[in-house]
Amino acid sequence: MISENVWDEHFDSLTNIIEVYINYLRNKIDRGHENKLIHTLRGRGYVLKE
């Protein structure tokens, strides 16, 4: 859903660009905090939660 909403349906699904940007966000948001906010839901995507 991320790729379809940010780009179009012709997005190259073999690229790891989404994982790269999620990693950037994790470094900015979660680094240095014991409780992480960004969680991976295997096979589904990502979620923000305490």
mmCIF entry with sequence, helices, sheets and N, C-alpha, C, O atoms, coordinates in Angstrom:
data_MODEL
# 
_entry.id   MODEL 
# 
_entity.id                         1 
_entity.type                       polymer 
_entity.pdbx_number_of_molecules   1 
# 
_entity_poly.entity_id                      1 
_entity_poly.type                           'polypeptide(L)' 
_entity_poly.nstd_linkage                   no 
_entity_poly.nstd_monomer                   no 
_entity_poly.pdbx_seq_one_letter_code       MISENVWDEHFDSLTNIIEVYINYLRNKIDRGHENKLIHTLRGRGYVLKE 
_entity_poly.pdbx_seq_one_letter_code_can   MISENVWDEHFDSLTNIIEVYINYLRNKIDRGHENKLIHTLRGRGYVLKE 
_entity_poly.pdbx_strand_id                 A 
# 
loop_
_entity_poly_seq.entity_id 
_entity_poly_seq.num 
_entity_poly_seq.mon_id 
_entity_poly_seq.hetero 
1 1  MET n 
1 2  ILE n 
1 3  SER n 
1 4  GLU n 
1 5  ASN n 
1 6  VAL n 
1 7  TRP n 
1 8  ASP n 
1 9  GLU n 
1 10 HIS n 
1 11 PHE n 
1 12 ASP n 
1 13 SER n 
1 14 LEU n 
1 15 THR n 
1 16 ASN n 
1 17 ILE n 
1 18 ILE n 
1 19 GLU n 
1 20 VAL n 
1 21 TYR n 
1 22 ILE n 
1 23 ASN n 
1 24 TYR n 
1 25 LEU n 
1 26 ARG n 
1 27 ASN n 
1 28 LYS n 
1 29 ILE n 
1 30 ASP n 
1 31 ARG n 
1 32 GLY n 
1 33 HIS n 
1 34 GLU n 
1 35 ASN n 
1 36 LYS n 
1 37 LEU n 
1 38 ILE n 
1 39 HIS n 
1 40 THR n 
1 41 LEU n 
1 42 ARG n 
1 43 GLY n 
1 44 ARG n 
1 45 GLY n 
1 46 TYR n 
1 47 VAL n 
1 48 LEU n 
1 49 LYS n 
1 50 GLU n 
# 
_struct_asym.id          A 
_struct_asym.entity_id   1 
# 
loop_
_struct_conf.conf_type_id 
_struct_conf.id 
_struct_conf.pdbx_PDB_helix_id 
_struct_conf.beg_label_comp_id 
_struct_conf.beg_label_asym_id 
_struct_conf.beg_label_seq_id 
_struct_conf.pdbx_beg_PDB_ins_code 
_struct_conf.end_label_comp_id 
_struct_conf.end_label_asym_id 
_struct_conf.end_label_seq_id 
_struct_conf.pdbx_end_PDB_ins_code 
_struct_conf.beg_auth_comp_id 
_struct_conf.beg_auth_asym_id 
_struct_conf.beg_auth_seq_id 
_struct_conf.end_auth_comp_id 
_struct_conf.end_auth_asym_id 
_struct_conf.end_auth_seq_id 
_struct_conf.pdbx_PDB_helix_class 
_struct_conf.details 
_struct_conf.pdbx_PDB_helix_length 
HELX_P HELX_P1 AA1 ILE A 2  ? VAL A 6  ? ILE A 2  VAL A 6  1 ? 5  
HELX_P HELX_P2 AA2 ILE A 17 ? ILE A 29 ? ILE A 17 ILE A 29 1 ? 13 
# 
_struct_conf_type.id          HELX_P 
_struct_conf_type.criteria    ? 
_struct_conf_type.reference   ? 
# 
_struct_sheet.id               AA1 
_struct_sheet.type             ? 
_struct_sheet.number_strands   2 
_struct_sheet.details          ? 
# 
_struct_sheet_order.sheet_id     AA1 
_struct_sheet_order.range_id_1   1 
_struct_sheet_order.range_id_2   2 
_struct_sheet_order.offset       ? 
_struct_sheet_order.sense        anti-parallel 
# 
loop_
_struct_sheet_range.sheet_id 
_struct_sheet_range.id 
_struct_sheet_range.beg_label_comp_id 
_struct_sheet_range.beg_label_asym_id 
_struct_sheet_range.beg_label_seq_id 
_struct_sheet_range.pdbx_beg_PDB_ins_code 
_struct_sheet_range.end_label_comp_id 
_struct_sheet_range.end_label_asym_id 
_struct_sheet_range.end_label_seq_id 
_struct_sheet_range.pdbx_end_PDB_ins_code 
_struct_sheet_range.beg_auth_comp_id 
_struct_sheet_range.beg_auth_asym_id 
_struct_sheet_range.beg_auth_seq_id 
_struct_sheet_range.end_auth_comp_id 
_struct_sheet_range.end_auth_asym_id 
_struct_sheet_range.end_auth_seq_id 
AA1 1 ILE A 38 ? LEU A 41 ? ILE A 38 LEU A 41 
AA1 2 GLY A 45 ? LEU A 48 ? GLY A 45 LEU A 48 
# 
loop_
_atom_site.group_PDB 
_atom_site.id 
_atom_site.type_symbol 
_atom_site.label_atom_id 
_atom_site.label_alt_id 
_atom_site.label_comp_id 
_atom_site.label_asym_id 
_atom_site.label_entity_id 
_atom_site.label_seq_id 
_atom_site.pdbx_PDB_ins_code 
_atom_site.Cartn_x 
_atom_site.Cartn_y 
_atom_site.Cartn_z 
_atom_site.occupancy 
_atom_site.B_iso_or_equiv 
_atom_site.pdbx_formal_charge 
_atom_site.auth_seq_id 
_atom_site.auth_comp_id 
_atom_site.auth_asym_id 
_atom_site.auth_atom_id 
_atom_site.pdbx_PDB_model_num 
ATOM 1   N N  . MET A 1 1  ? 0.820  -1.195  0.000   1.00 0.00 ? 1  MET A N  1 
ATOM 2   C CA . MET A 1 1  ? 0.000  0.000   0.000   1.00 0.00 ? 1  MET A CA 1 
ATOM 3   C C  . MET A 1 1  ? 0.865  1.261   0.000   1.00 0.00 ? 1  MET A C  1 
ATOM 4   O O  . MET A 1 1  ? 0.507  2.261   -0.622  1.00 0.00 ? 1  MET A O  1 
ATOM 5   N N  . ILE A 1 2  ? 1.998  1.212   0.696   1.00 0.00 ? 2  ILE A N  1 
ATOM 6   C CA . ILE A 1 2  ? 2.869  2.392   0.716   1.00 0.00 ? 2  ILE A CA 1 
ATOM 7   C C  . ILE A 1 2  ? 3.284  2.744   -0.701  1.00 0.00 ? 2  ILE A C  1 
ATOM 8   O O  . ILE A 1 2  ? 3.159  3.893   -1.125  1.00 0.00 ? 2  ILE A O  1 
ATOM 9   N N  . SER A 1 3  ? 3.778  1.756   -1.430  1.00 0.00 ? 3  SER A N  1 
ATOM 10  C CA . SER A 1 3  ? 4.266  2.028   -2.785  1.00 0.00 ? 3  SER A CA 1 
ATOM 11  C C  . SER A 1 3  ? 3.145  2.476   -3.711  1.00 0.00 ? 3  SER A C  1 
ATOM 12  O O  . SER A 1 3  ? 3.368  3.335   -4.565  1.00 0.00 ? 3  SER A O  1 
ATOM 13  N N  . GLU A 1 4  ? 1.956  1.924   -3.569  1.00 0.00 ? 4  GLU A N  1 
ATOM 14  C CA . GLU A 1 4  ? 0.836  2.307   -4.424  1.00 0.00 ? 4  GLU A CA 1 
ATOM 15  C C  . GLU A 1 4  ? 0.369  3.731   -4.133  1.00 0.00 ? 4  GLU A C  1 
ATOM 16  O O  . GLU A 1 4  ? -0.053 4.440   -5.047  1.00 0.00 ? 4  GLU A O  1 
ATOM 17  N N  . ASN A 1 5  ? 0.440  4.157   -2.878  1.00 0.00 ? 5  ASN A N  1 
ATOM 18  C CA . ASN A 1 5  ? -0.031 5.492   -2.518  1.00 0.00 ? 5  ASN A CA 1 
ATOM 19  C C  . ASN A 1 5  ? 1.025  6.569   -2.734  1.00 0.00 ? 5  ASN A C  1 
ATOM 20  O O  . ASN A 1 5  ? 0.682  7.718   -3.012  1.00 0.00 ? 5  ASN A O  1 
ATOM 21  N N  . VAL A 1 6  ? 2.289  6.223   -2.611  1.00 0.00 ? 6  VAL A N  1 
ATOM 22  C CA . VAL A 1 6  ? 3.347  7.205   -2.798  1.00 0.00 ? 6  VAL A CA 1 
ATOM 23  C C  . VAL A 1 6  ? 3.729  7.303   -4.271  1.00 0.00 ? 6  VAL A C  1 
ATOM 24  O O  . VAL A 1 6  ? 3.891  8.399   -4.808  1.00 0.00 ? 6  VAL A O  1 
ATOM 25  N N  . TRP A 1 7  ? 3.868  6.165   -4.910  1.00 0.00 ? 7  TRP A N  1 
ATOM 26  C CA . TRP A 1 7  ? 4.191  6.131   -6.335  1.00 0.00 ? 7  TRP A CA 1 
ATOM 27  C C  . TRP A 1 7  ? 2.954  5.644   -7.060  1.00 0.00 ? 7  TRP A C  1 
ATOM 28  O O  . TRP A 1 7  ? 1.845  5.909   -6.595  1.00 0.00 ? 7  TRP A O  1 
ATOM 29  N N  . ASP A 1 8  ? 3.084  4.956   -8.157  1.00 0.00 ? 8  ASP A N  1 
ATOM 30  C CA . ASP A 1 8  ? 1.915  4.438   -8.847  1.00 0.00 ? 8  ASP A CA 1 
ATOM 31  C C  . ASP A 1 8  ? 1.956  2.915   -8.889  1.00 0.00 ? 8  ASP A C  1 
ATOM 32  O O  . ASP A 1 8  ? 2.857  2.289   -8.330  1.00 0.00 ? 8  ASP A O  1 
ATOM 33  N N  . GLU A 1 9  ? 0.984  2.340   -9.549  1.00 0.00 ? 9  GLU A N  1 
ATOM 34  C CA . GLU A 1 9  ? 0.899  0.873   -9.595  1.00 0.00 ? 9  GLU A CA 1 
ATOM 35  C C  . GLU A 1 9  ? 2.024  0.237   -10.396 1.00 0.00 ? 9  GLU A C  1 
ATOM 36  O O  . GLU A 1 9  ? 2.175  -0.984  -10.377 1.00 0.00 ? 9  GLU A O  1 
ATOM 37  N N  . HIS A 1 10 ? 2.820  1.043   -11.103 1.00 0.00 ? 10 HIS A N  1 
ATOM 38  C CA . HIS A 1 10 ? 3.935  0.525   -11.890 1.00 0.00 ? 10 HIS A CA 1 
ATOM 39  C C  . HIS A 1 10 ? 5.247  0.558   -11.113 1.00 0.00 ? 10 HIS A C  1 
ATOM 40  O O  . HIS A 1 10 ? 6.323  0.441   -11.701 1.00 0.00 ? 10 HIS A O  1 
ATOM 41  N N  . PHE A 1 11 ? 5.161  0.714   -9.812  1.00 0.00 ? 11 PHE A N  1 
ATOM 42  C CA . PHE A 1 11 ? 6.332  0.755   -8.944  1.00 0.00 ? 11 PHE A CA 1 
ATOM 43  C C  . PHE A 1 11 ? 7.075  -0.569  -9.017  1.00 0.00 ? 11 PHE A C  1 
ATOM 44  O O  . PHE A 1 11 ? 6.449  -1.629  -9.001  1.00 0.00 ? 11 PHE A O  1 
ATOM 45  N N  . ASP A 1 12 ? 8.405  -0.525  -9.097  1.00 0.00 ? 12 ASP A N  1 
ATOM 46  C CA . ASP A 1 12 ? 9.240  -1.729  -9.141  1.00 0.00 ? 12 ASP A CA 1 
ATOM 47  C C  . ASP A 1 12 ? 9.275  -2.360  -7.756  1.00 0.00 ? 12 ASP A C  1 
ATOM 48  O O  . ASP A 1 12 ? 10.008 -1.899  -6.881  1.00 0.00 ? 12 ASP A O  1 
ATOM 49  N N  . SER A 1 13 ? 8.499  -3.398  -7.556  1.00 0.00 ? 13 SER A N  1 
ATOM 50  C CA . SER A 1 13 ? 8.368  -4.023  -6.228  1.00 0.00 ? 13 SER A CA 1 
ATOM 51  C C  . SER A 1 13 ? 9.619  -4.792  -5.813  1.00 0.00 ? 13 SER A C  1 
ATOM 52  O O  . SER A 1 13 ? 9.706  -5.231  -4.666  1.00 0.00 ? 13 SER A O  1 
ATOM 53  N N  . LEU A 1 14 ? 10.582 -4.968  -6.703  1.00 0.00 ? 14 LEU A N  1 
ATOM 54  C CA . LEU A 1 14 ? 11.809 -5.683  -6.351  1.00 0.00 ? 14 LEU A CA 1 
ATOM 55  C C  . LEU A 1 14 ? 12.834 -4.766  -5.687  1.00 0.00 ? 14 LEU A C  1 
ATOM 56  O O  . LEU A 1 14 ? 13.846 -5.245  -5.175  1.00 0.00 ? 14 LEU A O  1 
ATOM 57  N N  . THR A 1 15 ? 12.590 -3.474  -5.690  1.00 0.00 ? 15 THR A N  1 
ATOM 58  C CA . THR A 1 15 ? 13.508 -2.547  -5.051  1.00 0.00 ? 15 THR A CA 1 
ATOM 59  C C  . THR A 1 15 ? 13.261 -2.513  -3.542  1.00 0.00 ? 15 THR A C  1 
ATOM 60  O O  . THR A 1 15 ? 12.172 -2.852  -3.078  1.00 0.00 ? 15 THR A O  1 
ATOM 61  N N  . ASN A 1 16 ? 14.265 -2.107  -2.790  1.00 0.00 ? 16 ASN A N  1 
ATOM 62  C CA . ASN A 1 16 ? 14.118 -2.057  -1.331  1.00 0.00 ? 16 ASN A CA 1 
ATOM 63  C C  . ASN A 1 16 ? 14.001 -0.616  -0.830  1.00 0.00 ? 16 ASN A C  1 
ATOM 64  O O  . ASN A 1 16 ? 14.343 -0.334  0.318   1.00 0.00 ? 16 ASN A O  1 
ATOM 65  N N  . ILE A 1 17 ? 13.528 0.286   -1.668  1.00 0.00 ? 17 ILE A N  1 
ATOM 66  C CA . ILE A 1 17 ? 13.473 1.702   -1.314  1.00 0.00 ? 17 ILE A CA 1 
ATOM 67  C C  . ILE A 1 17 ? 12.599 1.953   -0.085  1.00 0.00 ? 17 ILE A C  1 
ATOM 68  O O  . ILE A 1 17 ? 12.917 2.828   0.720   1.00 0.00 ? 17 ILE A O  1 
ATOM 69  N N  . ILE A 1 18 ? 11.530 1.224   0.074   1.00 0.00 ? 18 ILE A N  1 
ATOM 70  C CA . ILE A 1 18 ? 10.669 1.415   1.246   1.00 0.00 ? 18 ILE A CA 1 
ATOM 71  C C  . ILE A 1 18 ? 11.414 1.018   2.511   1.00 0.00 ? 18 ILE A C  1 
ATOM 72  O O  . ILE A 1 18 ? 11.357 1.731   3.513   1.00 0.00 ? 18 ILE A O  1 
ATOM 73  N N  . GLU A 1 19 ? 12.106 -0.101  2.475   1.00 0.00 ? 19 GLU A N  1 
ATOM 74  C CA . GLU A 1 19 ? 12.883 -0.537  3.641   1.00 0.00 ? 19 GLU A CA 1 
ATOM 75  C C  . GLU A 1 19 ? 13.979 0.470   3.984   1.00 0.00 ? 19 GLU A C  1 
ATOM 76  O O  . GLU A 1 19 ? 14.265 0.708   5.157   1.00 0.00 ? 19 GLU A O  1 
ATOM 77  N N  . VAL A 1 20 ? 14.586 1.055   2.959   1.00 0.00 ? 20 VAL A N  1 
ATOM 78  C CA . VAL A 1 20 ? 15.627 2.062   3.175   1.00 0.00 ? 20 VAL A CA 1 
ATOM 79  C C  . VAL A 1 20 ? 15.044 3.259   3.920   1.00 0.00 ? 20 VAL A C  1 
ATOM 80  O O  . VAL A 1 20 ? 15.635 3.725   4.894   1.00 0.00 ? 20 VAL A O  1 
ATOM 81  N N  . TYR A 1 21 ? 13.904 3.757   3.478   1.00 0.00 ? 21 TYR A N  1 
ATOM 82  C CA . TYR A 1 21 ? 13.306 4.925   4.131   1.00 0.00 ? 21 TYR A CA 1 
ATOM 83  C C  . TYR A 1 21 ? 12.747 4.600   5.514   1.00 0.00 ? 21 TYR A C  1 
ATOM 84  O O  . TYR A 1 21 ? 12.781 5.452   6.402   1.00 0.00 ? 21 TYR A O  1 
ATOM 85  N N  . ILE A 1 22 ? 12.240 3.404   5.711   1.00 0.00 ? 22 ILE A N  1 
ATOM 86  C CA . ILE A 1 22 ? 11.814 2.996   7.050   1.00 0.00 ? 22 ILE A CA 1 
ATOM 87  C C  . ILE A 1 22 ? 13.023 2.977   7.980   1.00 0.00 ? 22 ILE A C  1 
ATOM 88  O O  . ILE A 1 22 ? 12.919 3.379   9.138   1.00 0.00 ? 22 ILE A O  1 
ATOM 89  N N  . ASN A 1 23 ? 14.166 2.515   7.483   1.00 0.00 ? 23 ASN A N  1 
ATOM 90  C CA . ASN A 1 23 ? 15.395 2.519   8.273   1.00 0.00 ? 23 ASN A CA 1 
ATOM 91  C C  . ASN A 1 23 ? 15.807 3.943   8.632   1.00 0.00 ? 23 ASN A C  1 
ATOM 92  O O  . ASN A 1 23 ? 16.213 4.192   9.767   1.00 0.00 ? 23 ASN A O  1 
ATOM 93  N N  . TYR A 1 24 ? 15.711 4.893   7.683   1.00 0.00 ? 24 TYR A N  1 
ATOM 94  C CA . TYR A 1 24 ? 15.999 6.305   7.971   1.00 0.00 ? 24 TYR A CA 1 
ATOM 95  C C  . TYR A 1 24 ? 15.088 6.815   9.092   1.00 0.00 ? 24 TYR A C  1 
ATOM 96  O O  . TYR A 1 24 ? 15.543 7.479   10.023  1.00 0.00 ? 24 TYR A O  1 
ATOM 97  N N  . LEU A 1 25 ? 13.789 6.491   8.986   1.00 0.00 ? 25 LEU A N  1 
ATOM 98  C CA . LEU A 1 25 ? 12.847 6.923   10.016  1.00 0.00 ? 25 LEU A CA 1 
ATOM 99  C C  . LEU A 1 25 ? 13.175 6.309   11.374  1.00 0.00 ? 25 LEU A C  1 
ATOM 100 O O  . LEU A 1 25 ? 13.125 6.989   12.399  1.00 0.00 ? 25 LEU A O  1 
ATOM 101 N N  . ARG A 1 26 ? 13.508 5.031   11.373  1.00 0.00 ? 26 ARG A N  1 
ATOM 102 C CA . ARG A 1 26 ? 13.869 4.382   12.643  1.00 0.00 ? 26 ARG A CA 1 
ATOM 103 C C  . ARG A 1 26 ? 15.079 5.050   13.272  1.00 0.00 ? 26 ARG A C  1 
ATOM 104 O O  . ARG A 1 26 ? 15.122 5.243   14.487  1.00 0.00 ? 26 ARG A O  1 
ATOM 105 N N  . ASN A 1 27 ? 16.060 5.402   12.456  1.00 0.00 ? 27 ASN A N  1 
ATOM 106 C CA . ASN A 1 27 ? 17.247 6.080   12.982  1.00 0.00 ? 27 ASN A CA 1 
ATOM 107 C C  . ASN A 1 27 ? 16.905 7.442   13.572  1.00 0.00 ? 27 ASN A C  1 
ATOM 108 O O  . ASN A 1 27 ? 17.502 7.845   14.570  1.00 0.00 ? 27 ASN A O  1 
ATOM 109 N N  . LYS A 1 28 ? 15.965 8.154   12.980  1.00 0.00 ? 28 LYS A N  1 
ATOM 110 C CA . LYS A 1 28 ? 15.599 9.479   13.475  1.00 0.00 ? 28 LYS A CA 1 
ATOM 111 C C  . LYS A 1 28 ? 14.639 9.412   14.656  1.00 0.00 ? 28 LYS A C  1 
ATOM 112 O O  . LYS A 1 28 ? 14.767 10.196  15.596  1.00 0.00 ? 28 LYS A O  1 
ATOM 113 N N  . ILE A 1 29 ? 13.694 8.505   14.625  1.00 0.00 ? 29 ILE A N  1 
ATOM 114 C CA . ILE A 1 29 ? 12.644 8.458   15.641  1.00 0.00 ? 29 ILE A CA 1 
ATOM 115 C C  . ILE A 1 29 ? 13.015 7.567   16.826  1.00 0.00 ? 29 ILE A C  1 
ATOM 116 O O  . ILE A 1 29 ? 12.815 7.953   17.977  1.00 0.00 ? 29 ILE A O  1 
ATOM 117 N N  . ASP A 1 30 ? 13.549 6.391   16.553  1.00 0.00 ? 30 ASP A N  1 
ATOM 118 C CA . ASP A 1 30 ? 13.735 5.387   17.603  1.00 0.00 ? 30 ASP A CA 1 
ATOM 119 C C  . ASP A 1 30 ? 15.123 5.365   18.234  1.00 0.00 ? 30 ASP A C  1 
ATOM 120 O O  . ASP A 1 30 ? 15.287 4.826   19.328  1.00 0.00 ? 30 ASP A O  1 
ATOM 121 N N  . ARG A 1 31 ? 16.109 5.929   17.579  1.00 0.00 ? 31 ARG A N  1 
ATOM 122 C CA . ARG A 1 31 ? 17.475 5.852   18.096  1.00 0.00 ? 31 ARG A CA 1 
ATOM 123 C C  . ARG A 1 31 ? 17.561 6.518   19.467  1.00 0.00 ? 31 ARG A C  1 
ATOM 124 O O  . ARG A 1 31 ? 17.105 7.647   19.653  1.00 0.00 ? 31 ARG A O  1 
ATOM 125 N N  . GLY A 1 32 ? 18.141 5.815   20.406  1.00 0.00 ? 32 GLY A N  1 
ATOM 126 C CA . GLY A 1 32 ? 18.339 6.346   21.742  1.00 0.00 ? 32 GLY A CA 1 
ATOM 127 C C  . GLY A 1 32 ? 17.153 6.184   22.669  1.00 0.00 ? 32 GLY A C  1 
ATOM 128 O O  . GLY A 1 32 ? 17.215 6.605   23.824  1.00 0.00 ? 32 GLY A O  1 
ATOM 129 N N  . HIS A 1 33 ? 16.083 5.589   22.195  1.00 0.00 ? 33 HIS A N  1 
ATOM 130 C CA . HIS A 1 33 ? 14.895 5.387   23.025  1.00 0.00 ? 33 HIS A CA 1 
ATOM 131 C C  . HIS A 1 33 ? 14.710 3.901   23.295  1.00 0.00 ? 33 HIS A C  1 
ATOM 132 O O  . HIS A 1 33 ? 14.871 3.066   22.404  1.00 0.00 ? 33 HIS A O  1 
ATOM 133 N N  . GLU A 1 34 ? 14.371 3.591   24.532  1.00 0.00 ? 34 GLU A N  1 
ATOM 134 C CA . GLU A 1 34 ? 14.160 2.191   24.895  1.00 0.00 ? 34 GLU A CA 1 
ATOM 135 C C  . GLU A 1 34 ? 12.906 1.632   24.223  1.00 0.00 ? 34 GLU A C  1 
ATOM 136 O O  . GLU A 1 34 ? 12.928 0.522   23.690  1.00 0.00 ? 34 GLU A O  1 
ATOM 137 N N  . ASN A 1 35 ? 11.822 2.393   24.248  1.00 0.00 ? 35 ASN A N  1 
ATOM 138 C CA . ASN A 1 35 ? 10.570 1.959   23.620  1.00 0.00 ? 35 ASN A CA 1 
ATOM 139 C C  . ASN A 1 35 ? 10.557 2.413   22.165  1.00 0.00 ? 35 ASN A C  1 
ATOM 140 O O  . ASN A 1 35 ? 10.570 3.610   21.880  1.00 0.00 ? 35 ASN A O  1 
ATOM 141 N N  . LYS A 1 36 ? 10.530 1.469   21.266  1.00 0.00 ? 36 LYS A N  1 
ATOM 142 C CA . LYS A 1 36 ? 10.534 1.759   19.830  1.00 0.00 ? 36 LYS A CA 1 
ATOM 143 C C  . LYS A 1 36 ? 9.112  2.033   19.354  1.00 0.00 ? 36 LYS A C  1 
ATOM 144 O O  . LYS A 1 36 ? 8.163  1.403   19.822  1.00 0.00 ? 36 LYS A O  1 
ATOM 145 N N  . LEU A 1 37 ? 8.966  2.976   18.422  1.00 0.00 ? 37 LEU A N  1 
ATOM 146 C CA . LEU A 1 37 ? 7.646  3.341   17.904  1.00 0.00 ? 37 LEU A CA 1 
ATOM 147 C C  . LEU A 1 37 ? 7.323  2.671   16.576  1.00 0.00 ? 37 LEU A C  1 
ATOM 148 O O  . LEU A 1 37 ? 6.157  2.394   16.293  1.00 0.00 ? 37 LEU A O  1 
ATOM 149 N N  . ILE A 1 38 ? 8.347  2.404   15.751  1.00 0.00 ? 38 ILE A N  1 
ATOM 150 C CA . ILE A 1 38 ? 8.110  1.804   14.438  1.00 0.00 ? 38 ILE A CA 1 
ATOM 151 C C  . ILE A 1 38 ? 8.314  0.293   14.542  1.00 0.00 ? 38 ILE A C  1 
ATOM 152 O O  . ILE A 1 38 ? 9.385  -0.181  14.920  1.00 0.00 ? 38 ILE A O  1 
ATOM 153 N N  . HIS A 1 39 ? 7.267  -0.445  14.199  1.00 0.00 ? 39 HIS A N  1 
ATOM 154 C CA . HIS A 1 39 ? 7.305  -1.906  14.276  1.00 0.00 ? 39 HIS A CA 1 
ATOM 155 C C  . HIS A 1 39 ? 6.970  -2.504  12.917  1.00 0.00 ? 39 HIS A C  1 
ATOM 156 O O  . HIS A 1 39 ? 6.147  -1.968  12.174  1.00 0.00 ? 39 HIS A O  1 
ATOM 157 N N  . THR A 1 40 ? 7.614  -3.615  12.606  1.00 0.00 ? 40 THR A N  1 
ATOM 158 C CA . THR A 1 40 ? 7.359  -4.330  11.365  1.00 0.00 ? 40 THR A CA 1 
ATOM 159 C C  . THR A 1 40 ? 6.324  -5.418  11.614  1.00 0.00 ? 40 THR A C  1 
ATOM 160 O O  . THR A 1 40 ? 6.444  -6.195  12.561  1.00 0.00 ? 40 THR A O  1 
ATOM 161 N N  . LEU A 1 41 ? 5.329  -5.467  10.778  1.00 0.00 ? 41 LEU A N  1 
ATOM 162 C CA . LEU A 1 41 ? 4.349  -6.548  10.800  1.00 0.00 ? 41 LEU A CA 1 
ATOM 163 C C  . LEU A 1 41 ? 4.671  -7.443  9.611   1.00 0.00 ? 41 LEU A C  1 
ATOM 164 O O  . LEU A 1 41 ? 4.374  -7.091  8.470   1.00 0.00 ? 41 LEU A O  1 
ATOM 165 N N  . ARG A 1 42 ? 5.268  -8.582  9.868   1.00 0.00 ? 42 ARG A N  1 
ATOM 166 C CA . ARG A 1 42 ? 5.704  -9.470  8.781   1.00 0.00 ? 42 ARG A CA 1 
ATOM 167 C C  . ARG A 1 42 ? 4.582  -9.796  7.821   1.00 0.00 ? 42 ARG A C  1 
ATOM 168 O O  . ARG A 1 42 ? 3.490  -10.208 8.212   1.00 0.00 ? 42 ARG A O  1 
ATOM 169 N N  . GLY A 1 43 ? 4.885  -9.598  6.555   1.00 0.00 ? 43 GLY A N  1 
ATOM 170 C CA . GLY A 1 43 ? 3.901  -9.893  5.511   1.00 0.00 ? 43 GLY A CA 1 
ATOM 171 C C  . GLY A 1 43 ? 2.816  -8.844  5.362   1.00 0.00 ? 43 GLY A C  1 
ATOM 172 O O  . GLY A 1 43 ? 1.956  -8.970  4.491   1.00 0.00 ? 43 GLY A O  1 
ATOM 173 N N  . ARG A 1 44 ? 2.838  -7.801  6.205   1.00 0.00 ? 44 ARG A N  1 
ATOM 174 C CA . ARG A 1 44 ? 1.777  -6.788  6.170   1.00 0.00 ? 44 ARG A CA 1 
ATOM 175 C C  . ARG A 1 44 ? 2.301  -5.397  5.960   1.00 0.00 ? 44 ARG A C  1 
ATOM 176 O O  . ARG A 1 44 ? 1.736  -4.635  5.176   1.00 0.00 ? 44 ARG A O  1 
ATOM 177 N N  . GLY A 1 45 ? 3.395  -5.036  6.659   1.00 0.00 ? 45 GLY A N  1 
ATOM 178 C CA . GLY A 1 45 ? 3.922  -3.687  6.520   1.00 0.00 ? 45 GLY A CA 1 
ATOM 179 C C  . GLY A 1 45 ? 4.492  -3.170  7.828   1.00 0.00 ? 45 GLY A C  1 
ATOM 180 O O  . GLY A 1 45 ? 5.202  -3.880  8.539   1.00 0.00 ? 45 GLY A O  1 
ATOM 181 N N  . TYR A 1 46 ? 4.166  -1.916  8.134   1.00 0.00 ? 46 TYR A N  1 
ATOM 182 C CA . TYR A 1 46 ? 4.728  -1.249  9.293   1.00 0.00 ? 46 TYR A CA 1 
ATOM 183 C C  . TYR A 1 46 ? 3.617  -0.572  10.070  1.00 0.00 ? 46 TYR A C  1 
ATOM 184 O O  . TYR A 1 46 ? 2.561  -0.239  9.532   1.00 0.00 ? 46 TYR A O  1 
ATOM 185 N N  . VAL A 1 47 ? 3.892  -0.375  11.375  1.00 0.00 ? 47 VAL A N  1 
ATOM 186 C CA . VAL A 1 47 ? 2.906  0.282   12.225  1.00 0.00 ? 47 VAL A CA 1 
ATOM 187 C C  . VAL A 1 47 ? 3.652  1.138   13.247  1.00 0.00 ? 47 VAL A C  1 
ATOM 188 O O  . VAL A 1 47 ? 4.747  0.788   13.687  1.00 0.00 ? 47 VAL A O  1 
ATOM 189 N N  . LEU A 1 48 ? 3.042  2.268   13.616  1.00 0.00 ? 48 LEU A N  1 
ATOM 190 C CA . LEU A 1 48 ? 3.538  3.112   14.695  1.00 0.00 ? 48 LEU A CA 1 
ATOM 191 C C  . LEU A 1 48 ? 2.732  2.798   15.937  1.00 0.00 ? 48 LEU A C  1 
ATOM 192 O O  . LEU A 1 48 ? 1.508  2.930   15.933  1.00 0.00 ? 48 LEU A O  1 
ATOM 193 N N  . LYS A 1 49 ? 3.402  2.386   16.998  1.00 0.00 ? 49 LYS A N  1 
ATOM 194 C CA . LYS A 1 49 ? 2.704  2.131   18.259  1.00 0.00 ? 49 LYS A CA 1 
ATOM 195 C C  . LYS A 1 49 ? 3.691  2.168   19.402  1.00 0.00 ? 49 LYS A C  1 
ATOM 196 O O  . LYS A 1 49 ? 4.887  1.948   19.212  1.00 0.00 ? 49 LYS A O  1 
ATOM 197 N N  . GLU A 1 50 ? 3.193  2.442   20.574  1.00 0.00 ? 50 GLU A N  1 
ATOM 198 C CA . GLU A 1 50 ? 4.042  2.467   21.772  1.00 0.00 ? 50 GLU A CA 1 
ATOM 199 C C  . GLU A 1 50 ? 4.253  1.088   22.300  1.00 0.00 ? 50 GLU A C  1 
ATOM 200 O O  . GLU A 1 50 ? 4.941  0.909   23.305  1.00 0.00 ? 50 GLU A O  1 
# 
